[in-house]
Amino acid sequence: MKAFPAMWRTFKVLYDELFLWVWLSVLWWVGTVLVLPAGPVAAGLHAAANRSANYKRVDADFFWDGAKNNIGRSWLLVGANLLLLVAIVMNIVFYGNSLTTWSRLITILWLWVIVLVMMGGQYLLPLFWQQDDPSLRLIFRNAFILALQHPLYTLLMLLFQLTLIGVSFATVLPIFLLMPASVAVAANVGLVKLLEDKGLAPPPPPGV
């Protein structure tokens, strides 16, 4: 399956620049704990991850540039996705607490919706850096078009990212050191691999 080469390349990218990804993960944690920089540090981390996914040189400067130059837009993108997820969870809780049959059916529908939103959501920040036109409307549209066009691939990559998060929690220390970067790299490698197969991204350099 196409997802497995993307998973393997994620590990290779992480290994090749391990100390950089640890450092950027620490910065992501600091920014997220402080709340206000959460959107920009997420954008900065994905800026670096997207360069690696596209076989380009990467260093911490790309993180800083991505974070400080996209403060408003990054918060709009991250905030909109968070609000969407919160709204869906609230609907699931509301209908799930009802004992009527029709409410349970609606709960199942909302569960499918949140899976779709999470599937498309993994492409949002990668598309922010991958697209020539970083229009937020276009990012959301393309993210969910890709998720619907390639549901199995997208679901497998989402499960891969959730597994990385689960393993990080289970091993305690890596949750702080590498989990944010591993998820960002997986999301960007997954997007680039999908676009390569569709002829919408340059092929890998020879020998890669």
C-alpha positions as CSV (number, residue, x, y, z in Angstrom):
1,M,0.0,0.0,0.0
2,K,1.1,3.6,-0.7
3,A,0.9,4.5,3.0
4,F,3.7,2.1,4.1
5,P,6.4,3.8,2.1
6,A,5.3,7.1,3.5
7,M,5.5,5.7,7.0
8,W,9.0,4.3,6.4
9,R,10.2,7.6,5.0
10,T,8.8,9.4,8.1
11,F,11.2,7.3,10.2
12,K,14.1,8.0,7.9
13,V,13.5,11.8,7.9
14,L,13.3,11.8,11.7
15,Y,16.4,9.7,12.0
16,D,18.4,11.9,9.6
17,E,17.8,15.1,11.5
18,L,17.0,13.6,15.0
19,F,18.6,16.4,17.1
20,L,16.8,19.1,15.1
21,W,13.5,17.4,15.5
22,V,14.0,17.0,19.2
23,W,14.8,20.7,19.5
24,L,11.8,21.8,17.5
25,S,9.6,19.5,19.5
26,V,10.7,21.2,22.7
27,L,10.0,24.6,21.2
28,W,6.5,23.3,20.1
29,W,5.8,22.2,23.7
30,V,6.9,25.5,25.1
31,G,4.8,27.5,22.7
32,T,1.8,25.2,23.2
33,V,2.0,25.4,27.0
34,L,2.1,29.2,26.8
35,V,-1.0,29.1,24.6
36,L,-0.5,32.4,22.8
37,P,2.3,31.1,20.5
38,A,0.6,27.8,19.9
39,G,-0.6,28.6,16.4
40,P,2.7,30.1,15.2
41,V,4.9,27.3,16.6
42,A,2.7,24.7,15.0
43,A,3.1,26.6,11.7
44,G,6.8,26.8,12.2
45,L,7.2,23.1,12.9
46,H,5.2,22.2,9.8
47,A,7.3,24.6,7.8
48,A,10.4,22.7,8.7
49,A,8.7,19.3,8.2
50,N,7.3,20.3,4.8
51,R,10.8,21.1,3.6
52,S,12.1,17.7,4.7
53,A,9.1,16.0,3.1
54,N,10.0,17.8,-0.2
55,Y,13.7,16.6,0.0
56,K,14.9,20.1,0.8
57,R,17.5,21.3,3.3
58,V,16.1,22.1,6.7
59,D,17.3,23.9,9.9
60,A,15.8,25.8,12.8
61,D,15.8,29.0,10.8
62,F,12.8,27.7,8.8
63,F,11.0,27.1,12.0
64,W,11.5,30.6,13.2
65,D,10.6,32.2,9.9
66,G,7.5,30.1,9.6
67,A,6.4,31.0,13.1
68,K,7.0,34.7,13.2
69,N,5.8,35.5,9.6
70,N,2.4,33.7,9.9
71,I,1.1,34.6,13.4
72,G,-2.4,35.6,12.3
73,R,-2.9,33.1,9.6
74,S,-1.6,30.2,11.6
75,W,-4.0,30.9,14.4
76,L,-6.9,31.2,12.0
77,L,-6.1,27.8,10.6
78,V,-5.4,26.1,13.9
79,G,-8.2,27.8,15.7
80,A,-10.8,27.0,13.0
81,N,-9.8,23.3,13.1
82,L,-10.0,23.2,16.9
83,L,-13.4,24.9,17.0
84,L,-14.7,22.5,14.4
85,L,-13.5,19.5,16.5
86,V,-14.9,20.9,19.7
87,A,-18.3,21.6,18.1
88,I,-18.4,18.0,16.8
89,V,-17.4,16.5,20.2
90,M,-20.1,18.6,21.9
91,N,-22.7,17.1,19.5
92,I,-21.4,13.6,20.1
93,V,-21.7,14.1,23.9
94,F,-25.2,15.7,23.6
95,Y,-26.7,13.1,21.4
96,G,-24.8,10.3,23.1
97,N,-26.3,11.0,26.5
98,S,-29.8,10.6,25.1
99,L,-31.5,7.2,25.4
100,T,-33.7,7.5,22.3
101,T,-32.9,5.4,19.2
102,W,-32.8,8.3,16.8
103,S,-30.3,10.1,19.1
104,R,-28.0,7.1,19.0
105,L,-28.2,7.0,15.2
106,I,-27.3,10.7,15.1
107,T,-24.4,10.0,17.5
108,I,-23.0,7.4,15.1
109,L,-23.3,9.9,12.3
110,W,-21.3,12.5,14.3
111,L,-18.7,9.9,15.0
112,W,-18.2,9.4,11.3
113,V,-18.0,13.1,10.9
114,I,-15.2,13.5,13.4
115,V,-13.3,10.7,11.8
116,L,-13.6,12.6,8.5
117,V,-12.6,15.9,10.1
118,M,-9.5,14.3,11.6
119,M,-8.6,12.6,8.3
120,G,-8.8,15.9,6.5
121,G,-7.3,17.9,9.4
122,Q,-3.9,16.1,9.0
123,Y,-3.5,17.9,5.7
124,L,-4.3,21.4,6.8
125,L,-0.9,22.7,8.0
126,P,1.0,20.7,5.4
127,L,-1.1,22.3,2.7
128,F,-0.4,25.7,4.2
129,W,3.2,25.3,3.1
130,Q,2.7,23.0,0.1
131,Q,0.3,25.2,-1.8
132,D,1.4,28.2,-3.9
133,D,-1.7,30.0,-2.8
134,P,-2.1,29.5,1.0
135,S,-5.7,30.7,1.0
136,L,-7.4,29.2,4.1
137,R,-10.6,28.4,2.1
138,L,-8.5,26.6,-0.5
139,I,-6.6,24.7,2.2
140,F,-9.7,23.4,3.9
141,R,-11.3,22.5,0.5
142,N,-8.3,20.6,-0.8
143,A,-7.7,18.9,2.6
144,F,-11.1,17.3,2.6
145,I,-11.1,16.6,-1.2
146,L,-7.9,14.6,-0.7
147,A,-9.4,12.8,2.3
148,L,-12.5,11.8,0.3
149,Q,-10.6,10.9,-2.8
150,H,-8.1,8.7,-0.9
151,P,-9.9,7.5,2.2
152,L,-7.9,4.3,2.9
153,Y,-4.5,6.0,2.5
154,T,-5.6,9.0,4.5
155,L,-7.1,6.8,7.3
156,L,-3.9,4.7,7.4
157,M,-1.7,7.8,7.8
158,L,-4.0,9.2,10.5
159,L,-3.8,5.9,12.4
160,F,0.0,6.0,12.0
161,Q,0.1,9.4,13.5
162,L,-2.2,8.3,16.4
163,T,0.1,5.3,16.9
164,L,3.1,7.7,17.2
165,I,1.2,9.7,19.8
166,G,0.2,6.6,21.7
167,V,3.7,5.2,21.7
168,S,5.0,8.5,22.9
169,F,2.6,8.6,25.8
170,A,3.4,5.0,26.7
171,T,7.1,5.7,26.8
172,V,6.7,9.0,28.6
173,L,10.0,10.7,27.7
174,P,9.5,10.8,23.9
175,I,6.2,12.6,24.4
176,F,8.2,15.6,25.2
177,L,11.2,15.1,23.0
178,L,9.9,13.9,19.7
179,M,6.2,13.4,19.5
180,P,5.2,16.8,18.0
181,A,7.9,16.6,15.2
182,S,7.1,13.0,14.4
183,V,3.4,13.8,13.9
184,A,4.3,16.9,11.8
185,V,6.8,15.0,9.6
186,A,4.3,12.1,9.1
187,A,1.6,14.5,8.0
188,N,3.8,16.3,5.6
189,V,5.5,13.2,4.2
190,G,2.0,11.7,3.8
191,L,0.7,14.7,1.9
192,V,3.8,14.9,-0.4
193,K,3.8,11.2,-1.2
194,L,0.1,11.5,-2.1
195,L,0.7,14.5,-4.3
196,E,3.7,12.8,-6.0
197,D,1.5,9.8,-6.9
198,K,-1.0,12.2,-8.4
199,G,1.7,14.1,-10.3
200,L,1.1,17.3,-8.3
201,A,4.5,17.3,-6.6
202,P,8.0,16.8,-8.0
203,P,9.3,13.2,-7.8
204,P,12.0,12.3,-5.4
205,P,15.6,13.1,-6.4
206,P,17.6,10.3,-7.9
207,G,18.9,7.9,-5.3
208,V,16.4,8.8,-2.6
